[in-house]
Amino acid sequence: MTDPLELHTLWDDFHRVVNMTSQELAAWLRVRDADETTEPLPEQAGTPLGRHVLAILQKRRMDLTDDDVRVMRLVVDMVSGQVDPESEPEAQRTDRRHELMTIGHDPLKP
């Protein structure tokens, strides 16, 4: 398992970059996968990574698994590598925004 200090830092970093609530992320995953006539079951909506992020958001720090820690590191790296905090969000980059939202980060959210 991860060192407690490292886990504390990772927990904070993860919750900083994942700026959508679990309710917002769950709704987004359902909307993203819906088509004109159907909507997926909540537990089947979204990508496996998006569903895992959602599951982590619903956990307490003490309940994290090694796989959760791996996913948290991945998400922090993915978001940190794609987001420039100095620049304003680009409204015309809807595809990029939607991709980030599938892992819980909405670049238009303060």
Secondary structure, 3 states (H helix, E strand, C coil): CCCHHHHHHHHHHHHHHCCCCHHHHHHHHHHHHCCCCCCCCHHHCCCHHHHHHHHHHCCCHHHCCHHHHHHHHHHHHHHHHHCCCCCCCCCCCHHHHHHHHCCCCCCCCC
